[in-house]
Amino acid sequence: MAAEFSIQHWEASYYHTPKRKWVYGTLHVYPNFIIFISNPDPKQALKDLKISFNSMTEIRKATTGLIYSALIISVGRTQHWMSSLSNRDSAFNVIDHFWRETLILTSKKPGSHSSGQTRLGKELLKVAYDSENTLQGAAVLLQKQGEQLDHAAGTMMDLHNDLDVVDNILVGLESWLGKWSTKMSDVPMEEPVMIDKNNIPQVLEFPMLYRRVDRKGGSIKQNQGLLRISRDGLYVLDTKQRLEQHFMQRDISSISVLTPWEMNVTSCMIGMPDLIYSIMSVKLINILKVLEPMFHRKIQYEEPPVHCMLPADTDTSKSKDIIEEKTYSSPLEELCAQEQAQSQIHQSSQVVTEAEVQELDQVIANMKSMALDIGKEQGEQTKKIDALTERWTLPTFGCRKIRVE
C-alpha cells in the first residue's frame, strides 16, 4: 500500500449501534476520508470504520447524556457518533474544512466519476458538458455586452451633463458682457494619473485553518479563517474577515512545511518570544506556489511527523464505509444479501448507471439555472437599450432647437 499521511488525529470513542456500546480508539483525518481505528482489544472485535468525504452528507456538533460533547457524521440516513474528543471544536473545524473543500474540488472536475461508466453514459455526458460549455460561453458574451451597455449609458450621461453646461453658457451669452464669465487661469489643472496592471496590487485569499502555537506545542484549537497574501505580507483573518495577525514580508523568519497540508509561519524578534502560526489548508500546494517567489530562501521542507503515517497493519482498502456484521442471524437476511449481490451484477450490465443519471441531472439543472439567468439578463439589457434610445432622442431635439434659434 502506498504511504498515506494523516492530517490530524484524536483519541475518540465511537458508538457501535449493533452492540449498543462505545468503542474507544483513534480518529484519523486523511485528504479524502476519515477513519476510526479501534484499540486492539479482542473483546471488541470491531473493524476499522472508513467514511469518504464524497459519501458524507452532514457533520454537526451534539451532546451525549446532556453533558458530554460529540460529533455526528451523517452518511445518507446513517448517523455515526464520535465522542470523548480532547477538543471537539478543533476536530469539527478540521473535518468540516477538508470535507467542504474536497466537495468543491470534486464538483469542478467534469466526469470525475469515470470509474464504472458505460459507453452510452460517456457519450451523453460529453454532449451535456459540451452544451453546458457553449451556454457558459454565451453567458460570458452576454455579460460583456451588458458591460458595454453600461459604459454607453455612462457616456450618454456625460453627454447630457455637457449639454447642460452648453445650455448655461448660451444663456450667459445673451448680453454682450454675459452673465457668466471665468478665466482659464482660475481653473485648476490636474495631471492625469495613468494606471497599469503593475500598479494594481495582487491579493489572493485561501480558506484555511489556523492556530497560534508556542515552542511547547500549546494552543491546539484549530480555527477556521482566510489566508490573504499580498505584497505587504501575510494576513491571517477569521471567518468574519477580522484581522487576527499580520506578518510583514520582512518580519517572517521562516516557513516550515510539515506536510502537504500544514505549515508553520515563524516570526523571530529580538527581545520578544517567537510568534508561530500553524496554517492548515487543502490548497497548501497552491499557497506554496504563491509564496515560493516571495520567500524562496525562507521556506523549509521538513520530514512529516511519525504520527502522520498510516499504521502499517491498517489497510484502508478493506475498511468499510458502514460497519457490517458478516454473520447472518436468519436465512432471510442471507437471502437478501444474495439478492443484493445479484442486483449489483445486474447494475454492471446497465445501459446507463445511476451515477451517470445523477451527473446528467446535475448538468441539466446547471444549464436550466444558466438559461434562466441569461433570460433575465436579456430582459435587463433590453430595458437598457430602450433607455439609451430615449436618452439619445432628447439631445438630438435639443441640438436641432439650438440650430433653429
N, C-alpha and C positions, 0 to 999 in steps of 0.2 A: 504494500500500500504506500502510495506517495505520502511524504511528510506533510501533515496539516498542522497549522498553528492555531492555538486557541487565543481568541481576542481577550477574553476575560473569563474568570471562573469564580464561583462562590460555593461555600458549603451550604447545602439546602436539604429540604425534605420534600418528597413527592407523595401525594395521596393516591394509593393504589386502590382504585374503585372496586375491582372484583373481590379483593380480600378485605376491603374497608379498613385499611391501616396505613400509617405514614411510614415511608421508607426513606432512610437517610442516605445521602450520597453527595455528589458534586455536580453542579450545573455549569456546563461549559457553553460559551458562545463562540461560534465559528462564522466565517464570512457568509455562508449560505444556509446555515441551520444552527439549532441549539440541540444539545444532547445532555441527558441526565444519566450519570453513571453511578449506580448504587454501590454502596460499600460492600466489600467481599464478605458476605455472610451467608452460610448455607441455609439458614432458616428462611431467608427472604426469597431466594430463588427468583429474582427479578431481572429480566433482560433490560439492556440499555434502551432508553426512550429517546428517539430522534424525531425532531419536528423541523421540517424545512420551512424557510421563510415564505416560499411560494404557497404552501398549504395553510399558513396561518391566516386567520380572519380577524382576530382581535387580541389585544393584550390590555389588561386593566388591573388596577390595584383593588385589593379586597382585604377582609379580615376573617380569621377563623376563630370561632369561640368568642367573638366580640372583643378580643384582646390582641391576638397575635396577627401580625401583618402577613400578607400573602400576595401572590400574583396569580391571575387566572389567564391562561393562554388557551384561546379557542381555536379549534381546527374543525371547521364546519359546525356541527351541533355538539361536538365533543369538547368538554372543558377539562383542562389539566391544571391542577392546583399545585403551586410551589410555595413553600413556606420555610421558616427557620433561616431566612437570609440575613446575613450580617448587616447589609444595607439594601433595603428593598428599593428605595428611590434610585440608587445607582444602578441596580440590576434592571429596573424598569427603563431607565433612560438609555442604557446601552442596547438592550434588546429592541426597544421601540425605534431607536435611530437606525440600526442596521436593517431592521425589518422594512421600514418605510423606504430607505434609500435603495435597498435591493429591489423592491417592487417598482420604484421609479426607473431604475436602470433596466429592469426586465421589460417594462412596458415600452421603452424606447427602441427595443430591438425587434423589428418585424420578423415574424417567422421564427421566434426564439424557441418554440416548441417543435423543433424539427424532427425529434425522435418520434417514431410511430406515425408519421404522416403517410397518407395514401396519395396515389398519383392524381386522382381527381381533386382531392383536397388541396394539393400543392398548386394545381392549375387555377382553382377557384380563388385561393389566397393571393396568387400572383395577379390575377385580374382585379381583385378587390384592392390590393395595395397600389397597383398602377392607377386605378380610378381615384383612390384617395390622394395620391401624389399630384395627379392632374388637378383635382379640386383644390388642393393646397396652393398650387401654382396660380390658379385663377384667383384665389382669395388674396394672395400676395399682390398680384397685379391690381386687384380692386382696391386694396389698401393704399398702394402708391397713387392710384388715380384720385382717391379721396384726399390724400395729402396735397396733390396738385390743385384740387378744387379749393382746399383751404387756403393755399397760397394765392390763388386767383382772387378769392374773397378778400384776403388781406390787401392785395394790390388795389382792388376796387375801392376798399375803404380809404386807402391813402389817396386815391384819385378824388373821392368825394371831399376829403379834407382840403386837398389842393384847390378844388373848385370853390370851396367856401372861402378860402383865402383870396382867390382871384375876385370873387364877388365883393368882398370887403374893400379890396384895393380899388375896384371900379367905382364903388360908392364914394370913396375918398377922393377920387379924381374928378368929381362933378364940378368943382370950382378950380380956378387957376392955381391957387396956393395949395388946395387939397385939405381935407380934414384929417388926413393921416399921413405922416411922413416919418422917416427914420433915416439914419445914416448907416452906411455899411460898416463904418468903423466901430459903431456901437454894438454890432452883432458879434458875440464871441465865436471865434473859430476854434474848432476842436479837430485834432488829428485823428484820422480813422485808425481803429485798432484791428489789425489783421490777426486772425486766429487760425492755426493749422492743427493737424492731428497731434503734433508733438507737444502743443501747449495744453491739450486736454488730458488730465491725469487719468490713468487706467486704474480702476478699482475693481477688484474681484472679491466675491464672497462665496464661502463654502460652509455648508452645515457641518457641525462637529460637536463633540463632547469635550469639555474642559474641566480641569481641576487644578487648584494650586497645591503644590506639594513642597515638602522640605527635604533635607538630606536624610531624614529618618523614615521617609515614606509616609508621612501623615496626610490627612485630608483625602480620604479615599472616595468621597462622594463625587460622582460624575454629574455635571450639569450640562443641559442642552444649550446650544448657542450658535453663533456665527463667527467665522474667522474672516476678517476683512484684510486684504492685502493691497497695499498701495505703495507709492514711493516714499511715504513718510514712515513706513514700517508695518507692524502687525497690530491689528485691533482685535481684541477679544470682546465680543458682545454677547449679551444674554438673549433670551428669546424675545424680549421686548425692545431690542435694539439699544439697550443701555450699555454704556461703556464699562467694562469690567477691568480691563488692563490694556495699556498702550505700550508696545515695545517699539521704541525708535530704532531705526536701522543701525545706528552706531552703538546703541546700548546692548544689542544682542551679542552675547559672548559665544554661544554655541547652540547648535540644533542637533540633538541626538535622535536618530531614527532607530527605534527599538524593534518594531515590527512593521509589516506593510500597512498597518492601520493606526499606529501610535508613534508619537514623537514627543520629545521634551524640548521646550524653549527655555534657555537659561540666560539670565542677565546678572553678571557679577559686578558689583560696585564696591569701591574701596570704603571700608568703614561701615558697611551695611551687609546684612545677611543676603545670601544669594536668593534671587527670585526665580522660581522654576514653575512653569505651567506645563502640564501634561495635556496634549491635544490628541484626540482620537477621532478618526473620520473614515468613512467608506472611501472617500475621494482623496485619501492622503497621497496617492501617486500623482494625481493632478495638482495637488498643493505643492508637492516637491518639484514638479516641473516649473512652477512659477517661482519658487524660492531658489532654485539652483543658480540662475544667473545673478541673483542678488547676494546670496550667501554661500557661494560655491566653496569658499575656504573655511567656512564655519560649520558646514553640515558634516556630521559624522554618522556612519552607518555601523551599528553595533550588532553583535550576535543576539538573536532572540532569547529571552529567558527560558530556563528549563521548564517552568510551569506552563509555557505556551505550547509545548509539544504534546500531541495527542498520545495517550498511553499506548505502549506497543501492543498490549493484549486487547485493544479495542478495535474492532472492525466496524466502521460506520456503514459499510455496505450491507451488513447483516442486521443493523438496527431497524426497528420498526417505528413507523410514524405513530401508530397507536398500539398500545400494549395488548397482546393477544395471548390466549392460552391455547396450546397445541392439543391438549386433551379435550375430547368432546364428552359432554355429560349425557347425551342421548343420541340415538341413531338419527333422529330428525335433524339435529344440529350437524351431524356429519353429512347427511344428505344435502343440507343447504350449502355446506362448504363445497361439495362436489358440483352442485348446480352453479355456484358462483364461479368455480374454475371453468366449467363448460361455457358460461357466458363470456368469460374473458377470452377464451379461444374463439368464440363467435365474433367478438368485437374486433379481433385481429384481422378478420376477413371482411369487415365492413367496407362499404364504398367510401364513406366519409366518417371519420371518428368524431366523438363528442368534443374533444379538444379543438378540432378544426371548426366545428359548428360554433362553438363559443367564441373562437377567434374571429370568425366571419361576422358573428353578431356584433362583436365589439367594433370591428372596422366599419360595418354598416351604420352603427349608432354614431360613430365619429363623423362619418360622411353626412348623416342627417343633420347633426348639430352644425357642421360647417355650412351646409346648404341653407339652413335657417339663418345663420349669421350673415351669409352672403346676400340673401334676400333682404334682410334688414338693412345692410349696408347700401344696397342698391336703392332702396326707398329713400334713405337719408341723402344719398348723392343726387337723386332726382330733385329733392327739395332744394338742395344747394344750387343746382343748375337753374331752377326756376327763380330762385332769389337773385342769382347773378344776372339773369336776363332782365329782371325787373329793375335792378340797380343800374344796368347799362343804359336802359331807355331814359332814365332821369337825367344823367349828364348829357346825353345826346340832345334832348329837347332844350336843356339849358344852354348848350353851345349854339344851337340854332337861334334861340331867342336873343343871345348876345350879338350874333352876326346881323340879325334883322335890325336891332336897335342901332 
